[in-house]
Amino acid sequence: MATTSSRSNSNPGSDDDDSTPAMRRLRRLSLHLLQPEGPASSHLAPAACAARRRLEADAAALAAYMRGRHRAMQARVYEFYVARPELQTPVELPTAAHRELCFRQMAALVRDAGVRPLSLMAADPAEYFAVMEAVGGLDISLAIKVGVQYSLWGGSIINLGTKKHKEKFFDKIDNLEYPGCFAMTELHHGSNVQALQTTATFDPVNDEFIIDTPNDGAIKWWIGNAALHGKFATVFARLILPLQGKGGEPADMGIHAFIVPIRDLETHVVLPGIEINDCGHKIGLNGVDNGALRFRSVRIPRDNLLNRFGDVARDGKYTSSLPTINKRFAATLGELVGGRVGLAYSSVGVLKVAVTIAVRYALLRQQFGPPKQPEISVLDYQSHQHKLMPMLASAYAFHFARGYLVDKYSEMKKTNDEDLSADVHVLSSGLKSYITSYTAKSISICRESCGGHGYAAVNRFGGLRNDHDIFQTFEGDNTVLLQQVAGDLLKQYQQKFKGGTISVTWSYLRESMSTYLSQPNPVTARWEGEDHLRDPNFQLDAFRYRTSRLLHSVAARLQKHMKTLGGFGAWNRCLNHLLTLAESHIESIILARFIEAVKSCPDEKTREVLKLVCDLYALDRIWNDIGTYRNVDYVAPNKAKAIHKLVDYLSYQVRLVARELVDAFDLPDQIIRAPIGMQSEAYAQYTQFVGF
């Protein structure tokens, strides 16, 4: 490890004499003197680049390595919608028309294209998520509409129900005969699911559950598919058993899920006792009909309890394989992680689209330049490279991380391993939070990078930003999800000192308590050579060192504050520290997967390009938090300066292959759609759009 290894004390990639300030100045001067004249200077190339070989990227080879086995399914979906112009979403569309179109788009996917999403989700989750990304390329509203129908409504049947529920509902959900919704969130409770107030009281006389909304705060809110199209809802409610509590009081068995019909199957009329209202126009995703539901003594059969983790017999007796309310609740929510996996996966797709548009426009648009010489591309400016190239690198990093997440999720669904389920729960929480937050910020940067033309609705940034923004909130608020990651890290930390085992996903914590927490090596802290800084071992060690220091220090702070503030107060006092810890840990996981993907690439030239992109991702993240590394003397001042310079250089190198890197995302022009983001004739399509 970089902090404790016995590597040579010399600085890799540079001479010992370079350690003096005078020699470093001479070296920098010589690089300037070596800068060639001519075209290179017209591109504002960094002087240090003159003596280095330019990489060549093959977009087709990159795409072949990136796309994986699911590209055929995605191509099938793209081709289907491209061939049906009436199913493509126009730039301007009223809410009512958008909702109607979105349902037709989903129905056509199932009934005309023959894609059966629920079957895919059950048999091959990775293929299902690939379909989700593809339909999101057509319209993010469609991706969310499909997700509500299949990940949430259908997923609740698969994951929380038993054989009788699957036999009755599976095929009709899959073929869209039973459109449904997922009624968890309430007006007063979103992330705190355990505090939901809707009740489901068992009536032993009639063998039914009675669903009630006890107050306005318990109205189910933001329920997708509810306002117009849903015929059923999976309703999360407190299971109440009369006379079974202490002293003959009702017993509250905690949160359970129930199938509640909300509209007549034939007439589509709202059923008695149910009130449905439209949540109205939103800032995005207006193809999804979000509604609010209130229940007044709505009766459903006892069999409509989704009873995988808890059941009620005819005589009212409650049974469960799990001994406590908390364990049942954890198991229930643990089966719903597919929604978070899907959002993380789809968010990467949105980032790819935004980056592609911004990079292609930056290559196309020319502005200013040296006196009496042609204007240069906007992407030749260092400031523009600083905005977009780390973002492009992040899109690649996230691509490989999401593949790892889906693989773990698929393995979890096959094995039902409890430890793996716990890992996937936390991993999906962290990646969903980190990726969606990053993408949301990046879309705005991409819009700014395209100047006034980025403000045109036809160039899509406004729609992407507004449609994607809610990704940070639903399926778990990002701040809440990061706290789950931090909580799990602290649990692993505690188990380490108690001699317990550490889960596979966080395996580097085994070493972190000793190796990573030791005093930084004063020699390696000064190494500034490029070979050292681009060594994946150094990069990963740096990420893990930071995470380990944060974990160790927050554990100590929590222990200190618990004495005076109690558990909740201590957690709140350290909350920002905990969120930083969680983000640092997730960055470590993303980098580890990227490094592995680089090593696994069979084509040497492609591997070399991916290594360049991976280095930029890693060193840009280190530079962004250089204060942390400086504060603990992990990085000396000269090394910090070298990292900064290398990030600029790598951004320039990535700029030289930026066209190929975005082309390798393999997104058809009909999916990109923004005139300024087309592979060719961008201005021609843009001017034609406004009538020239």
C-alpha positions in Angstrom: 0.0 0.0 0.0 1.2 3.5 -0.7 1.3 4.4 3.0 3.3 1.5 4.3 5.0 -0.3 1.4 8.8 -0.6 1.1 8.9 0.8 -2.4 12.1 2.6 -3.5 12.6 6.0 -2.0 13.3 7.4 -5.4 10.5 9.2 -7.3 9.2 6.9 -10.1 9.2 8.7 -13.4 11.7 11.4 -12.4 15.3 11.9 -11.4 16.4 12.4 -7.8 17.9 15.8 -8.8 14.4 17.0 -9.8 13.5 17.2 -6.1 15.1 20.6 -5.8 13.0 23.7 -6.6 15.6 25.0 -9.0 15.7 21.8 -11.0 11.9 21.6 -11.2 11.8 25.1 -12.6 14.4 24.2 -15.2 12.4 21.1 -16.2 9.3 23.1 -16.6 11.2 25.7 -18.7 12.6 23.0 -20.9 9.1 21.7 -21.6 8.0 25.1 -22.8 11.0 25.4 -25.0 10.3 22.0 -26.6 6.7 23.0 -27.5 6.4 22.6 -31.3 5.0 25.3 -33.6 2.1 25.0 -35.9 -1.2 23.2 -35.4 -0.6 21.9 -31.9 -0.3 25.4 -30.5 -3.4 26.5 -32.3 -5.3 23.9 -30.2 -4.0 25.5 -27.0 -2.2 22.2 -26.2 -0.4 22.1 -22.8 3.3 22.5 -23.3 4.0 19.2 -21.4 2.1 17.3 -24.0 4.6 17.9 -26.8 6.9 15.0 -25.9 4.2 12.5 -25.3 2.5 10.1 -27.7 -1.1 10.8 -28.6 -3.4 7.9 -28.0 -5.7 6.7 -30.8 -9.2 5.4 -30.0 -11.3 3.0 -32.0 -15.0 3.9 -31.2 -16.2 0.5 -32.6 -13.8 -1.4 -30.4 -14.7 0.6 -27.4 -18.4 0.2 -28.1 -18.0 -3.6 -28.5 -16.4 -3.8 -25.1 -18.9 -1.5 -23.4 -22.2 -2.7 -24.8 -22.2 -6.3 -23.4 -24.7 -9.0 -24.2 -27.7 -6.8 -23.9 -27.0 -4.5 -26.8 -29.1 -6.6 -29.2 -32.2 -6.1 -27.0 -31.5 -2.4 -26.8 -31.1 -2.1 -30.5 -34.4 -4.0 -31.0 -36.2 -1.4 -28.8 -34.5 1.6 -30.5 -35.4 0.2 -34.0 -39.0 -0.4 -33.0 -39.6 3.2 -31.8 -37.6 4.7 -34.7 -39.9 2.9 -37.1 -43.0 4.3 -35.4 -42.8 8.1 -35.6 -46.3 8.4 -34.0 -44.8 6.9 -30.8 -42.0 9.5 -30.5 -42.4 12.3 -28.0 -42.5 15.8 -29.5 -40.6 18.7 -27.9 -43.8 20.4 -26.8 -46.7 18.4 -25.5 -49.6 19.2 -23.1 -49.7 17.1 -20.0 -52.9 15.2 -20.9 -51.5 14.3 -24.4 -48.2 13.3 -22.9 -49.8 10.9 -20.5 -51.9 9.3 -23.2 -48.9 9.0 -25.5 -46.8 7.5 -22.7 -49.3 4.7 -22.1 -49.5 4.0 -25.8 -45.7 3.8 -26.0 -45.7 1.2 -23.1 -48.6 -0.7 -24.7 -46.8 -0.8 -28.0 -43.6 -2.1 -26.4 -45.5 -5.0 -24.9 -48.2 -5.8 -27.4 -46.5 -4.9 -30.7 -42.8 -5.3 -30.1 -43.4 -8.4 -28.0 -41.2 -7.3 -25.0 -42.4 -8.8 -21.7 -40.7 -6.8 -19.0 -42.0 -8.7 -16.0 -40.8 -12.0 -17.5 -37.4 -10.4 -18.1 -37.2 -9.1 -14.6 -37.9 -12.5 -13.2 -35.6 -14.4 -15.5 -32.8 -12.0 -16.4 -32.8 -8.7 -14.4 -29.8 -7.4 -16.4 -31.8 -7.6 -19.7 -34.8 -5.9 -18.0 -32.6 -2.9 -16.9 -31.2 -2.7 -20.4 -34.7 -2.3 -21.7 -35.4 0.3 -19.1 -32.4 2.3 -20.3 -33.5 2.0 -23.9 -37.0 3.2 -23.4 -35.6 6.0 -21.2 -33.7 7.1 -24.3 -37.1 7.6 -26.1 -38.7 9.4 -23.1 -37.7 9.3 -19.4 -41.4 9.4 -18.6 -41.8 6.1 -20.4 -39.0 4.6 -18.4 -40.6 5.6 -15.2 -44.1 4.5 -16.4 -42.6 1.1 -17.2 -40.8 1.0 -13.9 -44.0 1.7 -12.0 -45.9 -1.1 -13.8 -43.2 -3.7 -13.7 -40.4 -2.9 -11.1 -42.9 -1.7 -8.5 -46.4 -3.1 -9.1 -45.2 -6.3 -10.7 -42.1 -6.5 -8.5 -44.3 -6.4 -5.4 -46.2 -9.5 -6.6 -43.0 -11.4 -7.4 -41.0 -10.4 -4.4 -43.6 -10.0 -1.6 -46.3 -12.4 -2.8 -46.5 -16.2 -2.8 -47.5 -18.8 -5.4 -51.2 -17.9 -5.3 -50.5 -14.2 -6.2 -48.1 -15.0 -9.0 -50.6 -17.5 -10.6 -53.4 -14.9 -10.5 -51.5 -11.7 -11.4 -48.2 -12.4 -13.1 -49.3 -12.9 -16.7 -51.9 -10.1 -16.7 -49.4 -7.6 -15.3 -46.9 -8.7 -17.9 -49.3 -8.3 -20.8 -50.6 -5.0 -19.4 -54.1 -6.3 -18.8 -53.7 -5.4 -15.2 -52.1 -1.9 -15.0 -51.3 -1.0 -11.4 -49.4 1.2 -9.0 -47.3 1.1 -5.9 -48.9 3.0 -3.0 -46.2 3.4 -0.4 -45.5 7.2 0.1 -47.9 9.2 2.1 -48.4 13.0 2.4 -46.7 13.1 5.8 -44.3 10.1 5.4 -42.0 9.3 2.5 -38.5 8.0 3.5 -39.7 6.9 7.0 -41.8 4.0 5.7 -42.0 2.4 9.1 -44.1 5.3 10.3 -46.8 5.0 7.6 -50.3 5.5 9.0 -52.7 3.8 6.5 -54.2 0.8 8.3 -55.4 -2.7 7.2 -57.6 -4.1 10.0 -58.5 -7.8 9.9 -62.2 -8.6 10.1 -62.4 -12.3 11.2 -66.2 -12.4 10.7 -66.0 -11.7 7.0 -62.5 -12.9 6.4 -61.4 -9.5 5.0 -59.0 -6.7 5.6 -60.4 -3.2 5.9 -58.2 -0.5 4.4 -58.5 3.0 5.9 -56.8 6.4 5.6 -57.1 7.6 9.2 -56.2 11.2 8.5 -55.2 13.5 5.7 -51.5 13.0 6.5 -52.0 9.3 5.5 -53.3 10.0 2.0 -51.1 8.1 -0.4 -49.3 10.7 -2.5 -47.3 10.9 -5.7 -48.5 7.4 -6.7 -47.5 6.8 -10.4 -50.2 5.3 -12.6 -52.9 6.2 -10.0 -54.4 9.3 -11.6 -55.5 7.7 -14.8 -54.4 4.2 -15.8 -54.1 2.0 -12.7 -56.6 -0.7 -11.9 -54.8 -2.1 -8.8 -52.5 -0.7 -6.2 -50.1 -2.4 -3.9 -50.9 -0.6 -0.7 -48.5 -0.5 2.2 -50.3 -0.3 5.5 -50.1 -1.2 9.2 -51.6 -4.6 9.8 -54.0 -4.4 12.7 -55.3 -7.6 14.4 -58.3 -6.8 16.8 -58.2 -8.1 20.3 -54.8 -9.7 20.0 -52.7 -7.0 21.8 -52.2 -6.7 25.5 -55.4 -6.4 27.5 -57.5 -7.2 24.5 -56.3 -4.2 22.6 -55.7 -4.3 18.8 -52.2 -5.6 17.9 -50.1 -3.6 15.4 -48.0 -6.0 13.4 -46.2 -3.4 11.5 -46.1 -2.5 7.8 -47.4 -5.1 5.3 -48.3 -4.9 1.6 -51.9 -5.5 0.3 -53.3 -5.8 -3.2 -56.2 -3.3 -3.5 -58.4 -3.0 -6.6 -59.0 0.7 -7.3 -60.9 0.7 -10.6 -63.5 -1.6 -12.2 -61.8 -3.9 -14.7 -64.4 -3.4 -17.3 -65.7 0.2 -16.9 -62.5 1.7 -15.3 -64.8 3.5 -12.9 -63.2 4.2 -9.5 -64.4 1.7 -6.9 -66.6 2.6 -3.9 -64.7 3.9 -0.8 -61.7 5.0 -2.9 -61.0 8.6 -3.7 -58.4 9.4 -6.4 -57.2 12.9 -7.2 -54.6 14.1 -9.7 -51.3 15.4 -8.2 -51.2 17.8 -11.2 -48.6 19.2 -13.5 -45.0 18.6 -12.4 -41.7 20.2 -13.3 -40.9 17.0 -15.2 -42.1 13.5 -16.0 -45.5 14.7 -17.1 -46.1 11.5 -19.1 -46.6 9.8 -15.7 -50.0 10.2 -14.1 -49.2 10.7 -10.4 -52.2 10.6 -8.2 -53.3 10.7 -4.5 -55.4 8.0 -2.9 -57.7 8.0 0.1 -59.4 4.8 1.4 -62.6 4.8 3.4 -63.3 1.3 4.8 -62.3 -0.5 1.6 -62.7 -4.2 2.0 -60.4 -6.7 0.3 -60.1 -10.5 0.6 -57.7 -12.0 3.2 -55.8 -13.5 0.3 -54.9 -10.0 -1.0 -52.2 -9.8 1.8 -48.8 -10.3 0.1 -47.8 -12.9 2.6 -44.2 -13.9 1.9 -42.9 -12.6 5.2 -46.1 -12.7 7.3 -49.6 -14.2 7.0 -53.0 -14.2 8.8 -55.0 -17.4 9.0 -58.8 -17.7 8.8 -59.0 -17.6 12.6 -57.0 -14.4 12.7 -53.8 -16.0 13.9 -50.6 -14.3 12.7 -47.5 -16.3 11.6 -44.2 -15.3 10.2 -40.8 -16.9 9.6 -39.2 -13.7 11.0 -39.5 -13.1 14.8 -39.8 -9.3 15.0 -41.5 -6.4 13.3 -38.1 -4.9 12.5 -36.9 -8.0 10.8 -40.1 -8.3 8.8 -39.8 -4.7 7.8 -36.2 -5.0 6.7 -37.0 -8.1 4.7 -39.9 -6.4 3.0 -37.9 -3.3 2.0 -34.9 -5.5 1.1 -36.9 -7.1 -1.6 -37.7 -3.8 -3.2 -34.1 -2.8 -4.1 -34.7 -3.4 -7.7 -36.2 0.1 -8.0 -33.0 1.7 -6.8 -30.9 -0.5 -9.1 -33.0 0.6 -12.0 -32.7 4.3 -11.2 -28.9 4.0 -10.8 -28.8 2.2 -14.2 -31.0 4.6 -16.0 -29.3 7.7 -14.5 -26.0 6.6 -16.2 -27.9 6.5 -19.5 -29.2 10.0 -18.9 -25.6 11.2 -18.2 -24.3 9.6 -21.4 -26.9 11.4 -23.4 -26.2 14.8 -21.8 -22.4 14.4 -22.1 -22.7 13.2 -25.7 -24.6 16.4 -26.7 -22.3 18.7 -24.8 -19.1 17.1 -26.1 -20.2 17.0 -29.8 -21.3 20.6 -29.6 -18.0 21.6 -28.0 -16.2 19.9 -30.9 -18.4 21.6 -33.5 -18.6 25.1 -32.1 -15.6 27.3 -32.9 -14.9 30.6 -31.1 -12.0 33.0 -30.8 -8.4 31.9 -31.2 -4.9 33.2 -31.8 -4.7 36.5 -33.8 -5.2 36.2 -37.6 -5.7 32.5 -37.3 -8.9 30.4 -37.7 -11.1 30.1 -34.6 -10.7 27.0 -32.5 -13.1 24.5 -31.1 -14.6 25.4 -27.7 -13.3 22.0 -26.4 -9.8 23.1 -27.1 -10.0 25.6 -24.2 -8.7 24.2 -20.9 -11.6 25.6 -18.9 -14.0 23.6 -21.1 -12.0 20.5 -20.8 -12.0 20.9 -17.1 -15.8 21.0 -17.2 -16.5 18.1 -19.5 -13.7 15.7 -19.6 -13.9 14.5 -15.9 -17.6 14.2 -16.5 -17.0 12.0 -19.6 -14.6 9.9 -17.5 -17.3 9.6 -14.8 -19.8 8.3 -17.3 -17.4 5.5 -18.1 -16.7 4.8 -14.5 -20.4 4.7 -13.7 -21.1 2.4 -16.6 -18.8 -0.3 -15.2 -20.1 0.3 -11.6 -23.7 -0.2 -12.6 -22.8 -3.4 -14.4 -21.3 -4.7 -11.1 -24.4 -3.7 -9.2 -26.7 -5.5 -11.6 -24.5 -8.6 -11.5 -24.7 -8.6 -7.7 -28.5 -8.0 -7.8 -29.0 -10.9 -10.3 -26.9 -13.2 -8.1 -29.0 -12.1 -5.1 -32.2 -13.0 -6.8 -30.9 -16.4 -7.8 -29.4 -17.4 -4.4 -31.6 -15.5 -1.9 -28.4 -15.3 0.2 -29.1 -13.1 3.3 -25.6 -11.6 3.5 -25.5 -10.8 -0.2 -29.0 -9.3 0.1 -27.7 -7.0 2.8 -24.7 -6.0 0.6 -26.9 -5.3 -2.4 -29.3 -3.2 -0.3 -26.4 -0.9 0.8 -24.6 -0.9 -2.5 -27.7 0.0 -4.4 -28.5 2.8 -1.9 -25.0 4.2 -2.3 -24.7 4.0 -6.1 -28.3 5.3 -6.6 -27.6 8.3 -4.4 -24.1 9.1 -5.8 -24.8 8.6 -9.5 -28.2 10.4 -9.6 -26.8 13.4 -7.6 -23.8 13.6 -9.9 -25.9 13.3 -13.0 -28.3 16.0 -11.9 -25.4 18.5 -11.4 -23.8 17.4 -14.7 -26.8 18.1 -16.8 -26.8 21.7 -15.7 -23.1 22.0 -16.4 -23.7 20.5 -19.9 -26.4 23.1 -20.5 -24.1 25.9 -19.5 -21.3 24.5 -21.7 -23.5 24.8 -24.7 -24.3 28.5 -24.1 -27.5 29.9 -25.5 -28.1 26.9 -27.7 -28.2 24.7 -24.6 -31.3 26.7 -23.6 -33.3 25.6 -26.6 -35.8 22.9 -25.6 -35.1 21.0 -28.8 -31.5 20.5 -27.5 -32.9 18.6 -24.6 -31.0 19.8 -21.5 -34.1 21.3 -19.9 -36.2 18.2 -20.4 -33.4 15.9 -19.2 -32.7 18.1 -16.2 -36.4 18.3 -15.2 -37.2 14.7 -15.9 -34.2 13.3 -14.1 -34.3 15.7 -11.1 -36.7 13.5 -9.2 -34.3 10.6 -9.4 -32.6 12.1 -6.4 -35.7 11.8 -4.3 -37.8 8.8 -5.2 -36.9 5.2 -4.3 -35.3 6.7 -1.3 -34.1 10.3 -0.7 -30.4 10.5 -1.5 -29.4 11.9 1.9 -31.3 9.2 3.7 -29.7 6.5 1.4 -26.2 7.7 2.1 -26.9 7.4 5.8 -27.8 3.8 5.3 -24.4 3.3 3.7 -22.6 5.1 6.6 -24.6 3.0 9.1 -23.5 -0.2 7.4 -19.9 0.9 7.4 -20.0 1.6 11.1 -21.6 -1.8 11.7 -18.7 -3.4 9.7 -16.2 -1.3 11.7 -17.7 -2.5 15.0 -17.7 -6.1 13.9 -14.0 -5.9 12.9 -13.1 -5.0 16.5 -15.4 -7.6 17.9 -13.7 -10.3 15.8 -16.7 -10.7 13.5 -16.7 -11.2 9.7 -16.8 -8.4 7.2 -19.0 -8.7 4.1 -17.5 -9.3 0.7 -18.5 -6.0 -0.7 -16.6 -4.0 1.9 -13.6 -6.5 2.1 -11.0 -3.7 1.9 -12.0 -2.7 5.4 -10.1 -5.8 6.6 -6.9 -4.0 5.8 -8.1 -0.5 6.5 -8.0 -0.8 10.3 -4.3 -1.3 10.3 -2.7 -0.6 6.9 -4.7 2.4 5.9 -4.9 4.0 9.3 -1.1 3.9 9.9 0.9 7.1 9.8 1.4 8.3 6.1 4.7 7.4 4.7 6.7 10.7 4.4 8.5 9.4 1.4 5.6 8.3 -0.7 3.7 11.4 0.3 6.3 13.3 -1.8 6.4 11.1 -4.9 5.1 13.1 -7.8 6.2 11.2 -10.9 3.5 10.4 -13.5 4.1 6.7 -13.3 3.4 6.7 -9.6 0.3 9.0 -9.8 -1.1 6.9 -12.6 -0.5 3.6 -10.8 -3.9 2.1 -9.9 -2.5 0.9 -6.6 -1.7 4.4 -5.5 -5.1 5.7 -6.7 -7.1 3.0 -5.0 -5.0 3.2 -1.8 -5.6 7.0 -1.7 -9.4 6.5 -2.0 -9.4 3.8 0.6 -7.2 5.7 3.0 -9.5 8.6 2.9 -12.5 6.4 3.6 -10.8 4.6 6.4 -9.7 7.9 8.1 -13.3 9.2 7.8 -14.7 6.0 9.2 -12.2 5.9 12.1 -12.8 9.6 13.0 -16.5 9.6 12.8 -16.7 6.5 15.0 -14.7 8.3 17.6 -16.9 11.4 17.3 -20.1 9.4 17.6 -18.8 7.6 20.7 -17.8 11.0 22.3 -21.2 12.7 21.6 -23.3 9.7 22.6 -22.4 10.3 26.2 -24.1 13.7 26.2 -26.5 13.7 23.3 -27.7 10.2 23.0 -27.7 8.1 19.9 -30.0 10.3 17.7 -28.4 13.5 18.8 -24.9 12.2 18.2 -25.8 11.0 14.7 -27.3 14.4 13.9 -24.2 16.2 15.2 -22.0 14.1 12.9 -24.4 13.9 10.0 -22.3 15.8 7.4 -19.2 13.8 8.4 -21.3 10.6 7.9 -22.5 11.7 4.4 -18.9 12.4 3.3 -17.9 9.0 4.6 -20.6 7.3 2.5 -19.7 9.2 -0.6 -16.0 8.4 -0.2 -16.8 4.7 0.2 -18.9 4.7 -2.9 -16.2 6.5 -4.9 -13.8 3.7 -3.8 -16.1 1.0 -5.1 -16.6 2.8 -8.4 -12.9 3.2 -8.9 -12.2 -0.5 -8.0 -14.7 -1.6 -10.7 -13.3 0.8 -13.3 -9.7 -0.5 -12.6 -11.0 -4.1 -12.9 -12.7 -3.3 -16.2 -9.5 -1.8 -17.6 -7.5 -4.8 -16.7 -10.1 -7.2 -18.2 -10.2 -5.4 -21.6 -8.7 -7.9 -24.1 -7.8 -5.3 -26.8 -4.5 -3.5 -26.0 -5.4 -0.2 -27.7 -8.8 0.0 -26.1 -7.4 -0.9 -22.8 -4.9 1.9 -23.1 -7.7 4.5 -23.8 -9.8 3.2 -20.9 -6.7 3.4 -18.6 -6.4 7.1 -19.6 -10.0 7.7 -18.8 -9.8 5.8 -15.5 -6.7 7.8 -14.4 -8.6 11.0 -15.1 -11.6 9.8 -13.0 -9.3 8.8 -10.1 -7.0 11.8 -10.0 -9.8 14.4 -10.6 -11.5 13.0 -7.5 -8.3 13.1 -5.5 -7.7 16.7 -6.5 -11.3 17.7 -5.7 -10.7 16.6 -2.1 -7.0 17.5 -1.9 -7.6 19.4 1.4 -8.4 16.1 3.1 -5.2 14.5 1.9 -3.1 17.6 2.8 -4.6 17.8 6.3 -3.3 14.4 7.2 0.0 14.7 5.3 -1.0 11.9 2.9 0.0 14.2 0.0 2.9 16.7 0.3 2.5 20.2 -1.4 4.7 19.3 -4.3 2.7 16.1 -4.9 -0.6 18.0 -4.7 0.7 20.4 -7.4 1.8 17.5 -9.6 -1.7 15.9 -9.3 -3.3 19.2 -10.3 -1.1 19.5 -13.4 -1.6 15.9 -14.3 -5.4 16.3 -14.1 -5.1 19.2 -16.6 -2.9 17.1 -18.9 -5.1 14.0 -18.7 -8.2 16.2 -19.5 -6.4 17.4 -22.6 -5.5 13.8 -23.6 -9.1 12.7 -23.1 -10.2 15.7 -25.2 -8.1 14.3 -28.1 -10.3 11.1 -28.1 -13.5 12.7 -26.8 -15.4 12.2 -30.1 -14.6 8.5 -30.1 -15.4 8.1 -26.4 -18.9 9.5 -26.8 -19.4 7.6 -30.1 -18.6 4.4 -28.2 -21.8 5.0 -26.1 -23.4 3.7 -29.3 -26.5 6.0 -29.0 -28.5 6.4 -32.3 -29.2 10.0 -33.4 -32.9 9.3 -33.0 -32.2 8.8 -29.3 -29.9 11.7 -28.9 -32.3 13.9 -30.9 -30.7 17.2 -30.0 -29.7 18.9 -33.3 -26.5 20.2 -31.7 -25.6 16.7 -30.5 -25.9 14.9 -33.8 -22.9 13.2 -35.3 -23.1 15.4 -38.4 -24.9 18.4 -39.9 -25.8 19.7 -36.5 -26.4 23.3 -37.5 -28.3 22.2 -40.6 -30.8 20.2 -38.5 -31.0 23.0 -35.9 -31.8 25.7 -38.5 -34.3 23.5 -40.2 -36.1 23.0 -36.8 -36.8 26.7 -36.5 -38.0 27.0 -40.2 -35.0 27.9 -42.3 
